[in-house]
Amino acid sequence: MSHKDDVILVIEASFVGVGVALASVAGRRWYRSHPTNEHTASELTLLVHQALAENDVKLEDISGLAVGVGPGSFTGIKIGLAFAYGLVGGLPEGKRPKILGSSGLSLLAKYYKAAVLLPQTRTHGFLAIPNEKCQLVTLDQIASKVGNTPLYCFGDWPQLSRVTDHSCQNLDQGDALGKVLVALCDEAIISWPSQFVDTVPEPQYLRLSTAEERLLELRQGKEIKHGT
């Protein structure tokens, strides 16, 4: 079966802003983005409608859906995955697109050919290294994991200089969206269709929501109380 006419809808909202792209296996590309975190849900809907209208594509024509799964913005990732879930669930069987979940941090590591850090707390952060899975690490683990690889970091992480002599180039989340969107399109085309699946991928949030953190604390307290 030929896949040359297959079209993939790409959604990225892990960083600041939200981006949408259409990528065809035949080589056609279309990109648009909204640069802030204001009205993410409504802007995502508008961008998707714009993508379909300007490319004369219907939702039923979408063969695949590539979505950013983090680590990054809790709200942005949640909205992107909710849209993916709604799209898949709202179409009849046989018309539902396959899904690819991808880490924007890992895509940036490939783009820069470098290690990329996204701080989570004063002592922990997410680390992406080219050709390795993005992982949560402690400050003390960074030097051994990075080795001689160039190092980039989102924002200022004052504690970093304590554990590594690496010079660290700062990245801005607002500048990351465009690079990740293009890289996610590339990855989607390369991965289509063998790595696309039927289920919505698991997210990797920078932090849980307040409600989820509270539930986790209650669950952990209950486990301690019962000695589990």
Backbone as a ProteinNet text record, in pm:
[ID]
protein_1_A
[PRIMARY]
MSHKDDVILVIEASFVGVGVALASVAGRRWYRSHPTNEHTASELTLLVHQALAENDVKLEDISGLAVGVGPGSFTGIKIGLAFAYGLVGGLPEGKRPKILGSSGLSLLAKYYKAAVLLPQTRTHGFLAIPNEKCQLVTLDQIASKVGNTPLYCFGDWPQLSRVTDHSCQNLDQGDALGKVLVALCDEAIISWPSQFVDTVPEPQYLRLSTAEERLLELRQGKEIKHGT
[TERTIARY]
84.6	0	88.3	59.3	137.2	88.9	182.4	148.8	183.8	213.7	266.2	166.8	36.2	-63.6	-109.5	-51.6	-92.2	-54	-142.1	-121.6	-118.5	-21.7	-6.2	-27.7	-114	-138.3	-43.6	27.6	129.1	86.7	91.7	54.1	165.2	213	317	281.2	265.5	231.1	304.9	421.1	495.7	570.4	604.3	681.6	589.8	643.6	561.1	493.7	360.2	285.8	238	169.7	118.8	142.5	185.7	211.5	138.6	98.3	28.5	95.6	108.3	165.1	91.6	96.1	50.4	170.9	190.5	302.5	251.5	276.9	239.4	362.1	341.7	451.8	514.2	433.5	482.9	576	581.7	676.7	616.7	484.2	421.9	427.3	456	459.8	382.5	319.1	246.7	266	308.4	334.4	265.1	207.9	158.4	171.6	182.2	193.5	133.3	101.6	55.5	161.7	223.3	347.1	335.2	213.4	201.5	114.9	108.9	25.6	-115.5	-152.6	-287.8	-383.8	-496.6	-602.2	-550.7	-470.1	-407.6	-510.5	-615.6	-714.8	-784.4	-830.3	-901.4	-806.7	-683	-585.7	-549.4	-540	-512.3	-623.9	-747	-861.2	-860.1	-832.2	-827.8	-716.3	-600.9	-488.3	-516.3	-580.3	-613.8	-714.2	-816.4	-914.8	-846.4	-752.4	-680	-596.4	-531.7	-448.8	-531.7	-647.6	-733.2	-787.8	-835.4	-897.2	-796.7	-676.9	-578.9	-516.2	-531.3	-473	-578	-706.4	-816.4	-815.4	-801.7	-797.7	-912	-976.4	-1079.5	-1021.6	-1087.6	-1040.6	-1030.6	-1125.4	-1124.8	-1006.7	-942.7	-828.2	-697.6	-699.3	-578.4	-544.9	-427.7	-385.5	-314.4	-239.1	-161.7	-163.9	-137.7	-138	-12.4	76	198.8	182.9	204	175.9	295.7	327.9	432.1	383.1	460.7	417	501.5	590.9	669.8	808.6	880.7	837.4	818.5	729.4	701.4	574.6	510.5	393	279.9	235.3	124.5	1.2	-35.1	-156.8	-145.6	-32.5	-16.4	-21.1	51.7	53.1	-85.7	-152.6	-286.9	-383.2	-375.4	-464.8	-434.7	-305.8	-268.5	-315.6	-296.6	-338.5	-490.4	-557.1	-703.8	-760.4	-698.2	-742	-721.8	-606.7	-578.5	-680.5	-709.6	-807.1	-944.9	-984.3	-1114.9	-1123.2	-1014.2	-1013.2	-1025.3	-946.6	-950.1	-1085.9	-1136.9	-1265	-1384.3	-1371.4	-1485.4	-1502.7	-1407.7	-1417.6	-1456.7	-1526.3	-1567.2	-1447.4	-1461.6	-1354.3	-1322.7	-1196.4	-1152.7	-1108.3	-1150.3	-1110.3	-1023.2	-1000.8	-926.2	-775.6	-710.6	-566.3	-483.7	-372.1	-274.6	-199	-139.2	-78.4	68	148.1	287.9	309.3	358.7	395.5	544.8	586.6	728.8	769.7	893.1	947.9	1015.4	965.1	1026	1167.7	1194	1328	1427.5	1385	1471.1	1494.6	1392.2	1407.3	1506	1503.3	1599.1	1741.4	1756.5	1888.9	1946.2	1860.8	1905.6	1937.5	1854.3	1873.8	2007.9	2036.9	2159.4	2279.8	2252.9	2359	2425.8	2340.7	2387.5	2293.5	2339.7	2252.8	2167.5	2038.3	1947.2	1879.3	1885.1	1828.9	1705.9	1605	1486.6	1468.9	1505.4	1495.9	1353	1341.8	1212.1	1204.3	1307.3	1319.4	1463.2	1501.5	1638.2	1739.1	1696.1	1790.3	1761.7	1651.7	1614.9	1578.8	1599.5	1561.4	1554	1492.2	1484.7	1603.7	1666.4	1784.8	1760.5	1786	1777.9	1915.4	1959.3	2086.4	2056.9	2123.2	2094.4	2097.2	1991.8	1979.6	1959	1920.3	1885	1748.6	1681.6	1549.5	1560.6	1472.6	1468.6	1439.7	1511.6	1495.6	1507.1	1446.4	1456.2	1583.1	1669.4	1797	1815.5	1907.9	1948.1	2067	2093.1	2208.4	2337.5	2351.9	2475.6	2496.7	2391.1	2403.5	2442.4	2427.6	2440.6	2579.6	2682.9	2819.6	2854.9	2821	2856.4	2774.7	2651.5	2565.9	2597.8	2635.1	2662.2	2799.7	2898.8	3033.7	3087.3	3135.7	3192.2	3092.7	2965.9	2862.9	2834	2820.7	2781.4	2650.9	2634.4	2522.2	2440.5	2308.1	2213	2114	2064.5	1970.9	1863.1	1739.6	1630.2	1635.3	1647.3	1650.1	1781.4	1781.9	1902.3	1890.2	1988	1989.6	2117.2	2112.6	2233.1	2315.2	2249.2	2319.4	2404.1	2382.7	2448.1	2600.2	2647.2	2791.4	2861.3	2783.6	2842.1	2881.9	2817.6	2838.4	2907.2	2924.8	2989	3066.7	3178.4	3259	3215.2	3113.4	3062.8	3014.8	3046.8	2980.4	2841.6	2741.9	2602.1	2538.7	2486.9	2419.5	2271.6	2220.3	2080.5	1987.1	1874	1770	1644.5	1565.2	1438.3	1324.1	1227.1	1116.5	1036.7	1030	956.9	1021.1	1153.7	1224.6	1223.3	1187.2	1196.2	1083.7	967.7	849.1	870.6	922.4	940.2	1033.6	1145.3	1241.8	1181.2	1108.3	1047.4	939.3	861.6	753.6	808.8	915.2	978.1	1037.1	1105.9	1168.7	1064.8	950.8	844.8	784.5	772.4	726.9	823.3	952	1052.4	1044.3	1034.1	1027.2	900.5	789.3	663.1	672.2	731.6	743.9	835.2	947.3	1040.1	975.2	892.1	833.4	705.2	649.5	521.5	540.8	452.7	349.5	390.8	512.3	550.1	548.6	578.1	586.3	462.8	361.1	234.7	146.1	69.7	-12	-156.4	-242	-384.4	-420.7	-330.3	-362.1	-294	-358.6	-301.2	-180.4	-65.4	57	52.9	139.8	151.2	225.9	176.4	245.6	361.5	451.8	561.5	559.5	484.8	468.4	591.1	619.8	727.1	690.5	564.6	511	365.8	316.9	176.2	93	-36.6	-125.9	-136.3	-186.3	-200.5	-288.4	-398	-489.9	-421.9	-344.4	-277.7	-166	-95.4	6.3	-55.9	-172.3	-242.3	-287.2	-340	-381.5	-262.8	-147.8	-28.3	17.9	13.5	52.2	-39.3	-168.9	-264.3	-239.8	-212.2	-187.8	-61	45.2	170.2	154.7	77.3	52.6	-22.6	-118	-196.3	-108.9	-16.1	72.9	166.9	217.9	305	231.6	107.9	26.5	0.8	-17.4	-46.9	80.5	195.4	320.4	346.2	293	313.5	421.4
-120.5	0	125.7	221.9	344.9	444.5	513.8	614.3	754.8	772.2	900.4	1014.9	985.2	1090.9	1110.5	1036	1047.1	1183.5	1237.8	1369.5	1354.6	1419.9	1412.5	1550.6	1556.9	1680.2	1681.1	1791.8	1803.4	1911.3	1877.9	1972.1	1976.8	2096.6	2113.5	2228.1	2197.1	2299.9	2276.4	2211.9	2179	2299.3	2395.7	2510.7	2633.6	2751.9	2871.9	2881.8	2897.8	2906.5	2770.9	2773.3	2649.9	2656.8	2545	2539.9	2425.4	2446.5	2343.9	2335.7	2214.3	2195.1	2083.3	2088.8	1977.4	1930.2	1801	1744.8	1628.5	1632.8	1520.8	1437	1308.6	1218.7	1258.1	1319.4	1362.4	1483.1	1549	1658.5	1794.4	1807.1	1937.3	1969	2094	2137.2	2267.7	2282.5	2404.3	2425.1	2546.2	2574.8	2704.3	2705.2	2827.8	2812.5	2925.5	2917.7	3040.4	3024.6	3133.4	3147.3	3266.7	3277.1	3285.1	3287.9	3299.7	3186.7	3178.4	3076.4	3125.7	3240.1	3291.8	3224.8	3178.5	3120.2	3002.7	2916.9	2807.3	2717.2	2680.6	2588.2	2647	2770.9	2832.7	2859.3	2899.1	2923.5	2794.5	2685	2555.8	2518.5	2536.3	2504.8	2590.5	2720.4	2810.3	2770.4	2735.1	2697.7	2569.3	2474.5	2349.3	2376	2456.4	2490.8	2563.6	2652.3	2725.2	2630.4	2536	2438.8	2357.8	2311.9	2230.3	2312.3	2435.4	2518.8	2560.3	2602.4	2652.3	2542	2418.7	2306.9	2215.2	2259	2182.4	2037.4	2025.4	1894.2	1885.7	1771.2	1746.7	1663.6	1670.1	1590.8	1442.7	1394.6	1252.5	1217.1	1320.8	1296.7	1279.9	1312.7	1304.7	1158.4	1116.5	977.6	957.7	1059.4	1048.6	1177.6	1164.9	1279.7	1272.6	1371.9	1378	1486.8	1451.2	1541.9	1549.1	1670.5	1688.3	1644.4	1561.4	1505.5	1555.8	1652.1	1705.3	1644.9	1675.8	1752.5	1900.4	1963.3	2102.6	2147	2246.6	2310.6	2211.7	2206	2116.8	2149.5	2278.3	2317.7	2291.3	2329.8	2312.5	2166.5	2081.3	1938	1878.8	1915.6	1863.6	1901.5	2025.9	2072.1	1999.7	1985.4	1915.8	1771.8	1701.2	1560.7	1547.2	1641.8	1639	1658	1747	1766.6	1638.5	1574.4	1449.4	1342.3	1332.3	1233.2	1260.1	1388.2	1423.2	1395.9	1423.2	1400	1251.9	1171.8	1027.3	969.6	1010.2	955.8	1004.9	1122.2	1178.9	1129.8	1054.8	1002.7	855	809.6	668.4	576.3	452.8	355.6	343.7	328	324.9	460.2	568	703.7	767.3	695	751	750.4	863.4	870.3	795.8	741.8	684.6	800.2	773.2	881.6	852.3	958.7	953.6	1058.3	1016.7	1110.2	1133.7	1259	1289.2	1394.3	1384.1	1479.1	1594.7	1715.3	1832.4	1854.7	1819.8	1836.3	1745.3	1623	1530.2	1578.3	1637.2	1690	1807	1889.8	2000	1947.9	1840.7	1781.5	1734.4	1675.3	1633.3	1754	1857.8	1977.9	2045.1	2062.1	2130.1	2035.7	1903.7	1804	1827.4	1841	1879.2	1824.1	1830	1798.8	1921.4	1900	2010.8	1985.3	2084.7	2074.4	2162.4	2109.8	2186.6	2173	2276.2	2266.4	2240.5	2153.8	2127.7	2191.5	2166.1	2226.1	2277.9	2318.1	2364.5	2251.9	2128	2015.3	1910.7	1923.6	1824.4	1893.8	1821.9	1873.9	1761.9	1790.1	1692.9	1713.4	1602.7	1606.1	1525.1	1587	1517.5	1519	1401.5	1384.6	1318.4	1360.1	1300.1	1147.6	1089	943.4	870	943.4	881.5	932.6	855.3	893.2	1005.3	1104.5	1214.4	1159.8	1209.5	1155.4	1264.3	1238.3	1327.5	1293.4	1393.3	1368.9	1467.9	1435.9	1528.7	1610.3	1719	1801.4	1721	1634.2	1557.9	1455.4	1419.6	1321.9	1385.3	1516.4	1581.9	1567.6	1594.3	1593.4	1459	1349.1	1216.7	1179.9	1225.2	1191.3	1275.3	1400	1489.8	1462.8	1432.8	1409	1531.5	1511.5	1621.5	1682.6	1641.9	1693	1840.5	1926.5	2066.4	2071.9	2176.7	2183.3	2310.5	2292.9	2403.8	2390	2503	2499.4	2605.6	2570	2667	2749	2879.7	2966.7	2957.6	3018.1	3023.7	2921.6	2831.7	2730.3	2753.1	2840.6	2881.9	2766.2	2658.7	2546.1	2467.8	2491	2409.1	2423.3	2544.3	2566.9	2491.7	2446.8	2372.9	2231.6	2175.2	2033.8	2009.3	2113.1	2092.5	2216.4	2193.6	2303.8	2342.5	2271.5	2300.8	2445	2512.2	2638.3	2604.2	2671.3	2637.4	2753.3	2725.9	2828.3	2829.8	2947.1	2958.4	2955.7	2888.2	2882.3	2951.1	3001.8	3065.2	2978.7	2950.4	2863.5	2923.6	3056.1	3119.9	3097.1	3079.4	3055.1	2908	2823	2678.3	2626	2689.8	2636.2	2611.4	2709.1	2694.3	2579.7	2568.7	2461.9	2324.9	2315.3	2185.9	2147.4	2245.3	2217	2159.3	2220.2	2170.2	2031	2014	1885	1775.7	1811.6	1712.8	1669.6	1762.6	1726.6	1626.2	1655.7	1566	1427.5	1424.4	1295.6	1219	1291.5	1227.3	1158.9	1228.1	1170	1047.7	1059.1	946.3	826.4	854.5	748.6	689.6	753.1	710.1	591.6	489.7	470.6	374.5	321.9	208.7	240.5	367.8	400.1	472.4	487.9	545.8	436.3	472.3	372.7	421.5	335.6	366.8	441.8	446	504.4	639.5	725.1	855.5	835.2	896.2	871.4	930.7	878.6	929.1	1061.6	1159.3	1288.7	1284.2	1381.1	1397.9	1544.5	1573	1711.1	1759	1888.4	1947.1	1938.4	1966.2	1948.7	1907.1	1838.8	1802.9	1927	1917.6	2024.5	2024.4	2133.8	2142.3	2029.8	2001.1	1895.4	1758.6	1733.3	1604.8	1588.8	1699.3	1693.4	1660.3	1718.8	1693.1	1547.5	1494.9	1354.8	1261.3	1296.1	1215.6	1217.5	1335.4	1345.7	1261.4	1266.7	1187.6	1038.4	998	857.2	809.4	891.9	854.3	848.7	941.9	940.7	816.8	775.2	655.3	531.1	527.9	412.9	402.2	519	519.9	472.2	519.9	484.6	335.1	272.8	129.3	45.1	110.8	38.5	-27.8	30.2	-26.8	47.6
0	0	0	-85.1	-91.2	12.9	76.4	177	130.2	1.3	-45.5	-30.8	-26.5	-12.9	131.1	226.2	366.2	422.6	507.8	568.7	720	784.1	928.8	989.1	1089.8	1164.7	1284.7	1302.2	1408.1	1507.4	1637.9	1743.9	1847.9	1879.4	1980.4	2074.5	2203.6	2302.4	2433.4	2426.9	2548.5	2605.6	2520.3	2563.4	2567.5	2544.8	2541.8	2405.4	2405.3	2281	2233.2	2119.7	2059.2	1908.7	1851.7	1708.8	1643.3	1518.8	1440.7	1304.1	1253.7	1120.9	1049.7	917.6	834.2	753.7	752.2	676.4	593.8	464.6	379.3	349.3	333	300.9	167.8	81.6	-49.9	-41.5	77.8	94.6	124.5	119.6	145.8	295.2	330.4	470.3	487.4	604.7	639.9	789.3	831.1	973	1014.4	1134.7	1196.4	1347.9	1418.6	1564.3	1630.9	1759.1	1845.7	1954.5	1972.7	2049.5	2201.2	2256.4	2402.2	2456.9	2590.7	2655.2	2683.9	2632.6	2651.2	2552.2	2603	2520	2435.9	2497.8	2423.8	2355.6	2428.2	2372.3	2250	2261.3	2148.9	2031.8	2062.2	1955.2	1883	1956.5	1893.5	1797	1840	1753.9	1627.3	1644.8	1529	1431.8	1485.7	1400.2	1322.5	1387.7	1318.7	1207.4	1235.7	1131.6	1015.4	1048.3	944.8	859.7	926.5	854.3	756.2	801.8	715.5	599.4	629.8	526.7	418.9	460.8	364.7	280.7	327.1	252.3	190.4	200	142.6	192.6	325.2	390.2	491	499.1	599	712.5	829.2	942.4	906.8	826.9	789.5	699.3	641.7	553.9	631.2	761	842.6	870	826.4	846.6	979.3	1021.3	1144.2	1222.5	1351.9	1442.2	1527.8	1517.1	1597.2	1702.5	1829.2	1940.9	2034.7	2078.4	2178.5	2314.9	2384.4	2513.5	2630.7	2605.6	2714.6	2720	2826.5	2943.7	2909.8	2986.6	2961.6	3029.8	2971.5	3028.6	3055.7	3181.2	3216.4	3132.7	3129.2	3058.5	2909	2849.4	2705.4	2663.7	2735.8	2702.5	2719	2828.7	2856.2	2743.5	2697.1	2591.5	2460.4	2427.9	2304.8	2302.8	2414.5	2421.4	2426.2	2492.5	2495.7	2355.3	2278.4	2139.9	2059.6	2079.4	2008.8	2046	2175	2222.7	2163	2160.7	2104.7	1955.8	1884.9	1740.2	1709.3	1779.5	1755.5	1794	1909.7	1956.2	1877.2	1812.2	1741.2	1599.2	1549.9	1413.3	1415.8	1313.5	1309.7	1290.2	1333.8	1314.5	1166.3	1137.8	999	949.6	1020.3	984.4	1092.3	1202.4	1313.9	1285.5	1305.7	1276.1	1380.7	1338.4	1429.8	1496.3	1612.6	1691	1722.9	1717.4	1759	1867.2	1983.8	2089.7	2086.6	2103.8	2093.3	2195	2243.1	2339.2	2265.9	2286.8	2225.7	2275.6	2401.7	2457.3	2384.6	2355.4	2281.6	2138.6	2078.4	1942.2	1939.6	2044.4	2052.2	2071.1	2147.9	2167.1	2033.4	1949.3	1816.7	1729.6	1739.8	1657.8	1689	1819.1	1860	1867	1854.1	1873.9	2009.1	2111.5	2244.6	2351.4	2475.4	2588.8	2619.3	2646.6	2675.5	2809.5	2897.9	3032	3046.8	3115.1	3151.6	3302.2	3381.1	3527.4	3574.2	3675.8	3737.2	3875.6	3956.8	4089.4	4104.7	4226.3	4249.5	4231.2	4249.1	4247.5	4140.4	4067.7	3966.8	3834.6	3726.8	3596.5	3494.6	3381.9	3272.7	3180.6	3142.8	3058.4	2931.7	2817.5	2688.3	2623.3	2580.4	2511.5	2378	2269.2	2138	2141.9	2082.8	2069.5	2202.1	2307.1	2434	2478.3	2561.7	2609.1	2711.1	2702.1	2797.1	2936.9	3037.5	3172.3	3277.4	3393.5	3508.2	3584.9	3609.6	3676.4	3791	3880	3983.8	3935.1	4001.4	3966.3	3968.9	4068.7	4085	3973.6	3901.3	3793	3659.8	3649.5	3519.7	3459.3	3538	3483.2	3421.6	3491	3439.8	3316.9	3310	3197	3073.2	3094.8	2982.2	2921.3	3005.9	2954.3	2881.9	2760.4	2681.8	2583.1	2593.7	2503.9	2533.8	2433.3	2458.3	2537.6	2617.5	2710.7	2690	2680.2	2671.7	2787.6	2836.1	2948.8	2931.1	2963.9	2962.2	3090.5	3074	3190.1	3266.5	3384	3466.6	3579.2	3589.2	3694.1	3775.1	3877.8	3949.7	4005.9	4046.3	4107.5	4007.4	3877.8	3775.6	3779	3805.3	3806.8	3919.5	4016.9	4129.2	4090.5	3988	3957	3823.5	3743	3613.6	3571.1	3504.1	3451.1	3310.4	3258.8	3124.9	3115.3	3007	2978.4	2926	2978.5	2945.6	2870.1	2753.1	2673.7	2707.3	2742.1	2781.3	2660.2	2678.9	2576.2	2627.5	2535.9	2569.9	2517.9	2605.2	2563.6	2448.5	2444.3	2336.3	2200.4	2198.7	2073.4	2033.4	2127.1	2102.3	2014.2	2020.5	1954.6	1806	1733.2	1588.9	1554.2	1626.2	1600.3	1627.5	1738.8	1774.7	1674.5	1629.7	1534.9	1404.8	1353.1	1230.1	1254.1	1366.9	1397.6	1417.6	1477.4	1498.6	1364.8	1271.2	1136.4	1072.3	1082.9	1025	1086.8	1221	1289.4	1250.8	1236.4	1200.7	1064	967.6	833.7	835.4	908.2	916.8	986.5	1087.1	1169.6	1111.1	1009.9	953.7	858.6	869.4	971.3	1083.5	1078.2	1163.9	1313.2	1351.4	1493.9	1546.4	1464.3	1507.6	1566.4	1670.8	1741.4	1752	1808.9	1819.7	1947.4	2045.4	2175.4	2195.1	2274.7	2306.6	2397.1	2367.2	2443.8	2584.2	2671.6	2807.8	2809.4	2886.4	2894.8	2993.7	2981.4	3076.2	3118.4	3225.7	3269.5	3345.1	3331.2	3410.5	3558.3	3587.5	3721.8	3711.1	3816.2	3821.8	3852.8	3826.6	3867.7	4020.3	4078.7	4224	4277	4206.2	4249.6	4245.7	4139	4126.3	4229.8	4259.5	4363.7	4498.5	4525.6	4652.2	4660.1	4551.5	4549.2	4570.2	4508.3	4525.5	4670.7	4736.2	4876.7	4964.6	4938.6	5015.9	4997.3	4870.7	4841.7	4912	4906.1	4970	5121.8	5177.9	5321.8	5364.6	5281.5	5312.7	5306.6	5208	5195.9	5315.5	5362.3	5480.1	5602.7	5618	5733.7	5740.5	5622.1	5619	5602.9	5600.1	5593.1	5459.6	5349.2	5216.8	5143.7
[MASK]
++++++++++++++++++++++++++++++++++++++++++++++++++++++++++++++++++++++++++++++++++++++++++++++++++++++++++++++++++++++++++++++++++++++++++++++++++++++++++++++++++++++++++++++++++++++++++++++++++++++++++++++++++++++++++++++++++++

